[in-house]
Amino acid sequence: MNETQKERLQHLAKENGLTKDHFFKSPQGFVIITRQGIERIQAHKGIRVTYDVVSLSDDLKHVVIKATGEMARPDGLPVMMETFGESAPDNTRQKYPVAMAEKRALSRVVLKLSGLYEVGVFGEDESDDFKRA
């Protein structure tokens, strides 16, 4: 992460009432935001999210969920984003794939709308490998 990205991250963290406890480094070196941090941003920015199940296998092990998020920009105009969350035996060890797909979709849409994806921050639910040491 370069200095400009660090400054932008610090600004976004302060703007959303986040503390250092909402972030950690993954074993791969990525900046990760916790589930609690995602929820705080969603509440602070008034992000409304709707979900659609795009794909669900008969055995319920392969799931794709589309999240559509909307919030008001500072000028009051709405901004909307869509993204996806997926869960399958090859990308999660969890026994609840639908919930994992929903968590991943929520993390991604909130991070996109808040600008944190732009500075290279990922949600802890996006990978089983993104866990605090």
URGISUL-V427529 format. One line per field, one symbol per residue. ss: DSSP state (H for helix, E for strand, L for the rest). psi: psi as a letter, one per 40 degrees, with the letter a starting at -180 (. if undefined). burial: + if it has 16 or more other C-alpha atoms within 10 Angstrom, else -. A space follows every 10 residues. Layout:
BEGIN
ss=???
psi=???
burial=???
END
This chain:
BEGIN
ss=LLHHHHHHHH HHHHHLLLLH HHEEELLLLL EEELHHHHHH HHHHHLLEEE EEEEEELLLL LLEEEEEEEE EELLLLLEEE EEEEEEELLL LLLLLLHHHH HHHHHHHHHH HHHHLLHHHL EEEHHHLLLL LLL
psi=hidddddddd dddddefiid eeiihideei hhiidddddd ddddefhhhi ihhdhhidee ehhhhhhhii ihideeiihi iiiiiihide eieiegdddd dddddddddd dddeedddef hiidedideg ih.
burial=--------+- -++--+-+-- -+++++---- +++++-++-+ ++--+-+-+- +----+---- -+++++++++ +--------+ -+++++++-- -+----++++ ++++++++++ ++++-++-+- ++++++---+ +--
END
